Amino acid sequence: MYHTVLPGETLLQISRDYRLPIAVIIGANPTINPDIIYVGQRILIPGLPDPSTIPYHIDVSINNRRLDLYRNNVLQKSYPIAVGRMLFGTPIGNFVVINRAPNPGGPFGTMWLSLSKEHYGIHGTNDPSSIGKAVSRGCIRMHNQDVEELAAIIPNGTAVSIHA
């Protein structure tokens, strides 16, 4: 898949967001100058499919505290979620699911889906009463059975759009 450089991004941050060593990204983009990247530049991210080839996409509404799963632009299911609290807002933008970890431990419930933004993901919870509230450190929390269902449906590379 390709990442389009946004204002303020560095190649180091892009490598962190996609959890890939910077050398791997440079190796996949031999004509890139790692010291000079520019807004709008397309950078190949190896190992992830092009999101346009995946029939699924996820739409997250922070204000409505809902995560909607679409297949071929048809709503398949809508899930209640928890979002970031004050000072730890859920990031707005377009991301992709880059990897997953069952049973990540701690407060993350039974499944973790990493987003292409360092430190953020969609995950379960050990506190189901938090769903529907603004209580996380920016991640998207789901009921464990919901995030497990979602993870069983969508592949890595699935597009995730987060908006107010």
N, C-alpha and C positions, 0 to 999 in steps of 0.2 A: 504494500500500500504506500501511498505518498502522503507526506505531511507538508502542509503549506505553512511557511514561516509567518508567524504573527509578530506585531510590534513588540519589541523588548525581549524576544526569545534569543537564546544563544544555542549553539550546537551542543554544548554541555548540558543545558537544561532539557533540550529535546531528547538527548540520549537518556537522561534520568527519567523523563516522562514515559518513555517507551521501555525502560528497564533493559537497555542494551548498552554494552560498552561503546564509547565514542569511536573506538577503532573499527567496530563492526559497521557503524553508520558511515564512516569515512570510506571503508572498504567497499560498501555497496554504492557509493557515490564518488567514483574516482576523479571526477572533474571538479569536485567541490573544493573550495578554499576554506578550511576549517576556521580561519581567522576572520573571514568576511562572508557572512550570510546576509541576505536581505529579505525584507518583507515581501511576501508573495512567492518566494523561491520554493520550488517543490523538491523535497528530499525523500528519497526512497527509504522506507522503513522495512528492512528485510524480515521475513518470517510471518508477516501478517497478510491476509488476503485483502484485496481491494473491497472496502465496504459496499461498493455498488454491486458486487457480485453476490452479496448475501441478501436473502429475501426479507430479513428481519431488520427492524430498527426500533430504538427505544426513545421515547419522548418523556422527559421528566419535567413536571411543573412544580416548582418550589412552592409557589403560593397555594396551589391546590393540594399539595402533598400527595401527588399521584405519580406513578410510573406506568406509562402506557406502552404495551408491546404491540407492534404492528408487524404484519407479514404481508408483503406486497402492497403496502399502504392501506391495509384493512386492519382495523383494530381487532386484536385477538383477545386481549385481557388488560384490565386495569387493576393495579395493585396500590394499596395504601402504603405510604412510606413516612419515615422521619427524615428531616433535613437538618442542616447546620444551624446552630444557635447563634445569637449575637456575638460578634467578634470572630466567629468561625463559620462564615457563610459557605454554603455549597457553591462551588464554582459554576459560573454561567459560561456556556460555550458548547462547542462540538468536540466530542471525544470518541474513542473506540474502546471496547473491551479488549485488553491485551493479554490477560492470563487469568487464571482462576486457582483458588486454593481451597479444597474442602477442609473443614474443621480447623480454621486458622487459630483457634484458641482465643482466650480473653473475651472481650465484649463483642466480638465480631460474629457470634453465632456459628452456624454450621457451614457457611460458604462465604467466600470472598471473591469478588470479580474486580480485578484491578482496572482502573480507567487510565487512559493515556494522559494523566496529569499526576505527577508524583504525589504520593501520600493520600490519594483519593480512590474510592471504590464504591461498589454496591455490595452490601453485605447483610448477613442476618444479624440477630441481636440476642443477647441473653436477658434483655429487658423488653418483652413484648408490649408492655404498657406505654413505651416511648413512641410507638408508631402513631403517626398523625401529628406529632409535635416537632418543634424546632429545638432539638436537644443534642445533636451530634457535633462533632468537630469538623463538619463539612461533608462527611460521607453521606451516602444514601442508605438508610437502614430499611430493611424489610423483615417481615415475619420469616422465620427460618424456613417454613414449608414453601413460602412464596419465592424466596431467593433460590431454593433448591430446584423448584419447578422452572424458574427462569433460566438457571444455569444448564438445565437438561435440554432446553429448547435452543438457546442461542449459541452460535460458535464464537470463538475469539475473532475479532475484527468487526463485530457488530457495532454499528454507529449508535452513539448515545448523544442526544441533544438535550441540554439542560437550560431552562429558561425560568424567568420569574413567573 
